Amino acid sequence: MRRNIALLIPLLALLVVTWGHEAPDPVQNDPSIRTIALKLPSQKVLASYLGSFQLEHAWQLESRGTRFSGYSSMLPLPDGRILALTDNGSFVRFFPPGTKQAPIQFGWLKFGHNLHRSPRDVESVAYDASTHRYWLGVEGSNAIIRLNSRFEQTARLRPVQMEDWGRNTGPEAMTRLPDGRFVVIREVTRSWQESRLHQAVMFDGDPVEHPAGHRFLFDGPDNFSVVDMALLPDGRALILMRRLLWAFPMRFAGRIVIADPAQIRPGKIWHSVPLASLASVLPVDNFEAIAVVPQADDKVAVWLMSDDNNMRVLQRTLLWKLTVDPTQLPWPGKSERKR
């Protein structure tokens, strides 16, 4: 969670009717989730903010009887479902609206018992389809936790490269590259005076087995926080960014930028190129999760999901479906590269 949001917690804690602190829900195989289609601006307005992206659909997701909220990272699964993870250690697997109808699975991640204080604030996730392993980036402890296919913790690491990332400003974006390396980016910049450069680490493989990561800096738009990252089929990274515009009621803006992991060098700056502006004239909220799914027409679907911070009155859980032709997107640092 961005630092200036964290500063609001004492005030927002007074809103007990919207701030959830009840005991964990039991696992449910078919929670009832209501999908509300949102009205979209004209194509002209959408194009002026989203560039090459097409906003196909936007929905608000609500649950009746099950806490469908607080989602801050997600992954596309091979069967077409989306896995979304929360900042309190729960997950949901569901088919996106308009696709296959099937029971929605809701449950809890099976962490170990020796974790640091506040271990369940999952903010990022990576996945290896060949081993069915998951890696979670956890704030509070600035740890990376490895899970098996049953969501059971099998290993945990607190990388020394991330130990100074702050209790509430940690590993917000993480991805596993096709060659097995891992990229992790800190949510905020290094100091209040710095507006662009975020600390980041490249691990040469599974961070648990290759903990000697290489530090570098990620260069994003001014005064935006990094909140998630997903890879295009060609290996470039789409990085989702977020900014708190107004504290009460909360109002947010977002950015989607693109960067080429092939340009990462130890100790150097990894530059990005802005692609889309998630402005207030669009149906936006606190977008914190991004996933990329290839389509049959050589385009990709880009899914965005917002984190309502368990404050259903003040914020919403939104789901966007964007589509884009990757060949229309720039190659940062390689303008001469053929597309």
C-alpha positions in Angstrom: 0.0 0.0 0.0 1.3 3.4 -0.9 2.7 5.4 2.0 0.2 8.2 1.8 -2.6 5.7 1.9 -1.0 4.2 5.0 -1.1 7.5 6.7 -4.9 7.5 6.5 -5.3 4.3 8.4 -6.0 5.9 11.8 -8.7 8.0 10.3 -10.3 5.2 8.3 -10.2 2.8 11.2 -13.1 4.9 12.6 -15.2 3.7 9.8 -15.9 0.3 11.3 -18.8 -0.4 9.2 -16.6 -0.6 6.1 -13.3 -1.8 7.4 -13.4 -5.6 7.7 -11.8 -7.3 10.7 -14.0 -10.3 11.3 -12.6 -13.8 11.5 -11.7 -15.5 8.2 -14.5 -17.0 6.2 -14.5 -20.7 5.7 -13.5 -22.1 2.3 -16.4 -21.9 -0.1 -16.6 -23.7 -3.4 -19.3 -21.5 -4.9 -19.6 -18.0 -3.5 -22.2 -15.9 -5.0 -20.6 -13.0 -6.9 -22.6 -10.4 -8.6 -21.2 -8.8 -11.8 -22.3 -5.3 -12.8 -21.4 -4.0 -16.2 -20.2 -0.4 -16.1 -21.0 2.3 -18.6 -18.0 3.3 -20.7 -17.1 6.6 -22.2 -17.1 7.1 -26.0 -14.5 5.5 -28.1 -12.9 8.9 -28.8 -12.5 9.5 -25.1 -11.2 6.0 -24.4 -8.6 6.3 -27.2 -7.4 9.7 -25.9 -6.4 8.0 -22.6 -5.7 4.4 -23.5 -3.8 4.8 -26.7 -3.4 1.4 -28.4 -5.5 -0.4 -25.8 -9.2 -1.1 -26.4 -11.3 -1.2 -23.3 -13.7 -4.0 -24.1 -15.6 -4.3 -20.8 -15.5 -3.0 -17.3 -17.4 -4.6 -14.4 -17.9 -4.0 -10.7 -17.8 -7.3 -8.7 -19.8 -7.7 -5.5 -20.4 -10.7 -3.3 -23.3 -11.9 -1.3 -22.2 -13.8 1.8 -18.5 -14.0 0.8 -15.8 -11.4 1.1 -14.9 -10.8 -2.5 -12.6 -7.8 -1.9 -9.0 -6.7 -1.2 -7.4 -8.2 -4.3 -3.9 -6.9 -5.1 -2.4 -9.4 -7.5 -3.5 -11.9 -10.0 -2.4 -14.6 -12.5 -4.1 -16.1 -15.6 -4.4 -19.9 -15.2 -3.9 -22.4 -18.1 -7.6 -23.4 -17.9 -8.8 -19.8 -18.6 -9.5 -18.9 -15.0 -8.0 -16.0 -13.1 -6.3 -16.5 -9.8 -6.6 -13.4 -7.6 -4.8 -13.0 -4.3 -5.7 -10.7 -1.4 -3.7 -8.7 1.1 -5.1 -10.9 4.0 -3.9 -14.3 2.7 -7.0 -15.5 0.8 -7.5 -16.3 -2.9 -10.3 -16.7 -5.5 -10.2 -18.6 -8.8 -12.9 -17.6 -11.3 -13.7 -17.5 -15.0 -14.0 -13.9 -16.2 -17.5 -12.6 -17.1 -18.7 -13.7 -20.5 -16.6 -16.9 -20.6 -17.1 -20.4 -19.3 -19.5 -20.6 -16.3 -18.1 -22.8 -13.5 -18.1 -22.8 -9.7 -15.9 -20.1 -8.1 -13.3 -21.4 -5.7 -12.5 -19.3 -2.7 -9.9 -20.3 0.0 -6.9 -19.5 2.1 -3.2 -19.7 1.4 -1.5 -22.2 3.8 1.4 -20.3 5.3 3.8 -21.7 7.9 3.7 -20.7 11.5 7.1 -19.0 11.8 6.4 -15.9 9.7 7.3 -12.3 10.6 4.6 -10.0 11.9 2.0 -9.1 9.2 2.9 -12.0 6.9 -0.3 -12.2 4.9 -0.1 -9.0 2.9 0.4 -10.6 -0.5 1.1 -7.9 -3.1 2.6 -9.8 -6.0 2.8 -13.3 -7.4 4.8 -15.2 -9.9 4.2 -18.7 -11.3 6.1 -21.6 -13.0 3.7 -23.8 -15.0 6.3 -26.6 -15.3 6.6 -27.1 -11.6 3.2 -25.6 -10.5 5.0 -23.4 -8.0 3.9 -20.0 -6.9 6.0 -17.2 -5.4 4.4 -14.4 -3.4 5.8 -11.0 -2.6 4.7 -10.2 0.9 4.8 -6.7 2.5 5.4 -6.2 6.1 8.1 -8.7 6.2 9.5 -7.9 2.7 9.6 -11.7 2.1 9.3 -14.0 -0.9 7.2 -17.1 0.0 7.2 -20.2 -2.3 4.0 -22.3 -2.4 3.3 -25.7 -4.1 0.3 -26.4 -6.3 -1.9 -26.9 -3.2 -1.0 -23.3 -2.0 1.1 -24.8 0.9 4.2 -22.9 1.9 7.4 -24.8 1.0 10.0 -22.1 1.5 10.5 -18.5 2.6 13.2 -15.9 2.0 13.8 -12.4 3.3 16.2 -11.1 0.7 18.9 -8.8 2.0 18.4 -6.7 -1.1 14.8 -5.9 0.1 15.4 -5.4 3.8 15.3 -1.6 3.6 12.1 -1.5 1.5 9.9 -0.4 4.4 7.1 -2.2 6.2 4.3 -0.9 3.9 6.1 -0.1 0.7 7.7 -3.5 -0.3 7.7 -6.0 -3.2 4.6 -4.8 -5.0 5.5 -6.2 -8.4 7.1 -9.5 -9.3 7.4 -11.7 -12.4 9.2 -14.8 -13.5 10.9 -14.4 -16.9 10.9 -17.2 -19.5 14.5 -18.0 -18.8 13.7 -18.6 -15.1 15.0 -15.3 -13.7 12.8 -13.2 -11.3 12.3 -9.4 -11.3 10.9 -7.7 -8.2 10.2 -4.0 -7.9 9.5 -1.9 -4.8 6.2 0.0 -4.7 7.5 3.5 -3.9 10.6 5.5 -4.7 13.7 5.6 -2.5 12.8 8.7 -0.7 10.1 11.4 -0.5 12.3 13.7 -2.6 12.7 11.1 -5.4 9.7 11.0 -7.8 10.7 8.4 -10.4 13.3 5.8 -9.4 12.2 2.6 -7.6 14.5 0.0 -6.1 14.4 -3.4 -7.8 16.1 -6.8 -7.8 16.9 -9.4 -10.5 17.4 -12.9 -9.2 19.2 -15.4 -11.5 16.5 -18.1 -10.7 14.2 -19.1 -8.0 15.0 -16.5 -5.3 14.9 -19.2 -2.6 17.7 -21.1 -4.5 19.4 -18.1 -6.0 19.3 -15.4 -3.2 22.3 -13.4 -4.5 20.2 -11.0 -6.5 21.4 -7.9 -8.5 20.1 -4.5 -7.5 19.0 -2.0 -10.1 16.5 0.9 -10.4 13.2 1.1 -12.3 12.3 4.4 -13.8 8.6 5.1 -13.9 6.3 8.2 -14.3 6.6 11.0 -11.8 4.9 10.4 -8.5 3.4 7.0 -9.3 3.7 3.8 -7.3 4.5 0.4 -8.9 1.6 -2.0 -8.1 2.0 -5.0 -10.4 3.7 -6.4 -13.5 2.8 -9.0 -16.2 4.7 -10.3 -19.3 3.6 -10.1 -22.9 4.2 -13.2 -25.0 7.3 -11.6 -26.5 8.9 -11.1 -23.1 8.3 -7.4 -22.6 6.8 -6.3 -19.3 3.6 -4.3 -18.8 3.9 -2.5 -15.4 0.8 -1.2 -13.7 1.2 2.0 -11.6 -1.0 3.9 -9.3 -1.3 7.3 -7.6 -3.6 8.6 -4.9 -5.1 11.8 -6.1 -7.4 12.7 -3.2 -7.5 11.3 0.3 -11.1 11.4 1.3 -13.0 10.1 -0.4 -10.2 8.2 -2.1 -9.6 9.0 -5.7 -7.0 7.3 -7.8 -5.2 7.6 -11.2 -3.2 4.9 -12.9 -0.7 4.3 -15.7 0.3 1.3 -17.8 3.9 1.4 -18.9 6.1 -1.0 -20.9 9.7 -2.0 -20.3 12.0 -4.6 -21.8 13.6 -7.0 -19.3 16.5 -7.5 -21.7 17.5 -4.0 -20.9 18.0 -4.7 -17.2 21.6 -4.2 -16.0 23.0 -4.5 -12.4 23.3 -1.1 -10.8 21.7 0.7 -13.8 18.3 2.3 -14.5 15.6 0.2 -16.2 13.6 2.7 -18.3 10.0 2.4 -19.2 7.6 4.0 -21.8 4.1 5.2 -20.8 1.3 3.5 -22.8 -2.0 4.4 -21.1 -3.5 6.8 -18.6 -6.2 5.5 -16.2 -7.8 8.8 -15.6 -10.8 9.8 -13.5 -13.0 10.2 -16.5 -12.8 6.4 -16.9 -14.4 3.9 -14.5 -11.3 3.6 -12.2 -10.5 2.8 -8.6 -7.4 1.5 -6.8 -6.1 -0.7 -9.6 -3.4 -3.0 -8.2 -3.4 -6.2 -10.3 -2.6 -6.9 -14.0 -2.6 -10.1 -16.0 -2.0 -10.8 -19.7 -3.7 -13.6 -21.7 -2.8 -14.3 -25.3 -5.8 -14.5 -27.8 -6.3 -16.4 -31.0 -6.1 -13.2 -33.1 -2.5 -12.5 -32.0 -3.8 -9.8 -29.7 -3.6 -10.1 -25.9 -6.2 -9.5 -23.3 -5.0 -7.4 -20.5 -7.0 -7.8 -17.3 -6.9 -5.2 -14.5 -8.4 -5.6 -11.0 -8.8 -3.0 -8.2 -8.2 -3.5 -4.5 -11.0 -2.0 -2.5 -9.0 -2.3 0.8 -12.0 -4.0 2.3 -13.9 -0.7 2.3 -16.9 -1.5 0.2 -18.7 1.8 0.8 -15.7 4.0 -0.2 -14.1 1.8 -2.8 -15.0 -0.8 -5.4 -13.7 -4.1 -6.8 -13.4 -3.4 -10.5 -12.4 -5.7 -13.3 -11.4 -4.4 -16.7 -10.8 -6.3 -19.9 -8.5 -4.5 -22.3 -7.2 -5.8 -25.6 -4.1 -4.7 -27.5 -1.9 -5.8 -30.5 1.6 -6.2 -29.0 3.1 -5.3 -32.4 1.7 -1.8 -32.0 3.6 -1.2 -28.7 7.1 0.2 -28.5 10.3 -1.7 -27.6 11.9 0.5 -24.9 15.6 1.0 -25.6 15.4 -0.7 -29.0 13.5 1.7 -31.3 15.3 0.1 -34.3 14.1 -3.4 -33.5 11.7 -4.9 -36.0 8.2 -5.7 -34.8 
